[in-house]
């Protein structure tokens, strides 16, 4: 017969074992990352992405693949700038993508690179261990601009490009998320603060090879508001109403185009927030993002 003392020892040991197992799961519950996957090559330039997969490849249901586009005024930043890493640990696969910066290549090279990455992910989905039928493209600042442009320009000959080995794959996405991104390069300077002009004028020179007034057709081609159509996918916007670099009117313009077309657009205004900050990626905002992605329908087969 087991004594009371022995029962207490077993109970304490069992509790300790459960606690240790929970600790091990919590420590190990991190996304696995495949780094520097080459999506395409252009001359001697290798376009790379990092693939963040849920722990043990386990996702929470049938989650879409997120393609993340970093910011940096089109001239800086890298795929290592990923504020959504917590989503990968929580069950969402994420591909964080590099693209040619404006110091290396002018627009529309950046969009060509991103569409090539999407085609690569679809063409190699089985090998990579992902489902790529539903893709949400998301980005912040200049990355938000590029994400919106990729998402609204499906089928554009000028923006599709011919980069990569997966040209038969679709570059269409099923959702767009823009964190404080730009949407209309023909109006952004008129809306900008003096601080914003110091950032955007030289950035646009590098991106377009001149200012929008001097490159009007290219500026329109680079502006998501001019690509919105009945086929544009659902859109989620986050923007701070005190943004000194990317005026909130840029998101209002894109929202307006979506409403005119009768399309789904959610707009989250962060009152008192400027250009970026931890509050854009806190639990409250990530919950909104998860809800948005959960509402996306699968593309028709």
N, C-alpha and C positions, 0 to 999 in steps of 0.2 A: 504494500500500500504506500502511495506517495504522501509524504508528510506535507503539512501546511507550509513549512519553510521551503520545501522543494517546489511547491506550486508557485510560491511567491518568486522564487528564483527563475522558474520557467517563464512566468509572466513578464518579469523585468527583462529577461533575455530576448523574449519575443518582441517586446516593445522596442528594444534597442535594435534588433535586427530589422524591423520594419522601418525605423527611423533611418538606419544606415542605407537601406535599399532606396528609400525616398530621396536621400541625399545624393546617392549615386545617379539616380535618374535625373534629378535636377541639374547636376553638374554635367551629365552627358547629353542633356537635352539641348544641344546646340546644332545649328545647321552645319551640314558638311559642305565644303566648298571645293569646286573644281576650278582652278585658276588658269588664266591665260589660254583659254580655248580659242583657237583661231577660226574666226567666222569667214574671213575672206582675206585675200592679199591684193594689193595694188602696187605693182612694181616691187620695190623692196620694203614696202610698208605692210606689216601684218596687223589686221584689225582683230582685237581680242575682246573676250568677255569672261566674266567670272560667273559660274553657275552655283547659286546657293540653294541647296536642297534640304528639305525638312529632315529632322533626326531620323536615321535609319530608313530614309526614303518614305516615311509615313506622312501623308497629308490628311488634313481634316476634311474628309469628303472629297468631292470633285472640284478642286480649287483651280482657278485660272492661273496661267503662268504670267508673272509680272516681268516686264522688261523695263529696267530702270535706266534713265538718262541723266547723267550728272550735269550740274550747272557749272558756271565759271565764265560768264560773258562770252561764250563760244570759243574763248582763247585759252582757257585753263581748266583744271580739274581732271579727274580720272575716275575709272570704274571703282576705285577703292572708296570713293565718296558715296556711301550707301547708308542713308538714315533709316531704311526700312528693314534692316537686318532682323529685327525682332519678329517680323512677319514670317521670315523663313523658318525661324525656330518654332513658330507657332503653326506651321503646316502649309505655308505658301511658297512654292518654288519661285526664285527670283534670278533673272539673268541681268547682271549689271554690265553695261556695254560701253566700250570705248569707241570713239569716232574721231576722225581727223579734225583737229582743232583749226581755227581760222588762221593761226600762224603758219600752218602747213598747207591748207587748201581752202579756197573760198567756197561759199555757198554755190550750188546745192550739195557739195560733197558730203556734208554732215548727214543730210537726210538719206542720201544714197547709201551711206555706211550703215545707218540704223535699219533701213529696209533690208539690206543684205543680211544683217544679223538676225532679223526676224525670219527670213527665208531659211537661213542656216539652222535655226532652232527647230523649225518645222521639218526640214529635210533630214535632220539627224536626231529626231525626238526619241526614237527607239533606242539608239545607241547611248543617248544621254540619260535615258531613264525618266523622261518627262512626257506630259501630255501637252501638246501645243495647238490643240484645236481652238481653245479660247485663250486669247492673249490680251492683257491690259498693259498699255504703255503708259509710263508715269515718269515724271521728272520735275526738277525744281529749277526756277529761274530760267536761264537759257535752255536748260534741259526740259523745263515745262513747255517752253516755246516749241522746241523740236518735237517733243512728244505730241503736242496738239497738231503740229504740222504733219507728222507722219500719220496720225490717226485720221485726219480729215482729208488727206490727199490720195487715198487709195485709188489706183488706176491712172494717176497723173503720169503721162509719159515723161515729162520734164523732171519729175521727182522720184520716179521708180528706180532709175539707174540700171546698170547691167553688171553690177559687181557680184562676185562670188560664183560658186558652182551649183547653186540651188535655184536657178532662175525659174524653174517650173513651179516652185512653191509660191504660195500667196504671202504678200506682206501686209495683208489686211489685219487690223486689230478689232477686238470686240468691245473695248473700253478705253477711255483716255482719262488720265488724272494729271492735272497741272497744278503744281505748287508755285504760286506767285510768278507765273510765266508771262511772257509777252505774246500778244496775238495779232498786233497790227503795226508793222514797222513803218507804215506810212504816216501814222499819227503819234507814235510814241514820243518823239522829241518835243512836239507841241504840248504834250501832257506832262513832261518831265520837270522835276525840280532842278535848281542849279547843280545840286550834287548829282542827280541822275544824269544830267547832260555830260558831266565830267566822265561818267562811266560809259554811257551809251554812244557818244559821238565817236571816240576812238574804237570802241568795240564794233560798231557798224562799219567803220572804215575797213577794218580787217575782214569782217564777214562778207560784205557786199562789194568791196573794192571801191567804196565811195559812200556818200550819204544818200539816204532814200530819195531826196529830191533830185539827185543826179543819176540815180539808178531806179527810176520809178517802176519799170516792169519787173525787175529783179526783186524789188522791195515788196511788190504785190505777190509775186510767186512765193516769197518767204513768209507770207502772212497768213496764218490759219483762217482768219475771218473770211478770206476770199475763196476758201476751198470748202466751206460748209455746204453740204447738200443733203438731200433726203436720205442718202445712204450713210451719212456720218454716224459713228457709234456713240453710245451714251458718254456723257462728259461729267467729270467731277472737278470743281475748281476750289482751291484754297488760296486766299489772298488776305494780306493785312491791310487795313484801311489807312495805315500811316507809312506805307512803303515809299521810301525816298528814291528807290532805284528802278523799280518796275511799277508804274502807276496802277492803282487798282482799276482805273478805267479800262486798262487792257483786258482784264478779265470780264468787266461789264460788257465790253464790245463783243467778246466771244459768246457770252451768255445771251446777248441780244440776238445774235445771228442764229443761235440754236432755238430760241423762242420763236423767231420769225418762221423757222422751218418746221416748227412743231416737234422738236426733238427733245429727248431727255437730257436735262442739265441740272445738276445740283451745285449750288454756289455757297460755300462756307466762308463767311467774312470773319476774320479774327480782329476784333476791335482793339485798337491800340498797338497792334503788332506791326513791325517794320518788315524788312526784306529778309525773311528766314528767321530761324530761332527754334529752340527745342519744342516750343508749344505747337508747332506745326506737325510734329511727329510724336506727340504724347498719346497716352492711352485713349483719350477722348477722340482725337482726330483719327487714330488708327481704327477705332471702332466704326467711325463713319466710313472709312475706306473699305473695311471688311464688309460692311452692309452693302455698299455700292457694288462691290465685286460679286457678292452673293446674289444680286438681282440680275446679273448679266445672263442672257439666254445663250445656249449653245448655237453656233452657226448651223444653218440647215445643211444636211448631208446631200 
